Amino acid sequence: MIAWTVFLIIVVIGVLNLFLVHPVPAMGYLLLSLIYFPPTNGYLHRRLGFTFPVAVKVILFVIIMMFTLGVSDLGDMIDKL
């Protein structure tokens, strides 16, 4: 359930970047959101025998949120509201 929630949060950030900022960071966010998509995790485990550890996912989510709210143009737009 947590993985789906984080996946949806990052997808929403990507879509907002697509419409409000620029398509390039939006594609980056959408690609990063695939790390949290449970079927992708299962696919990686079946095909490659590799999964992302939970600690890596948590650290990556914190970095994404800090970047989105602190440094990116989307964070500046949110501050102006």
WONORUR-V954447 format. One record per run of one state. SS is the DSSP state (h for helix, s for strand, l for the rest). FROM is the first residue (numbers start at 0). LEN is the number of residues. If there is no record, write none. Layout:
[[SS | FROM | LEN] [SS | FROM | LEN]]
This chain:
[[l | 0 | 1] [h | 1 | 19] [l | 20 | 2] [h | 22 | 11] [l | 33 | 4] [h | 37 | 11] [l | 48 | 5] [h | 53 | 18] [l | 71 | 1] [h | 72 | 8] [l | 80 | 1]]
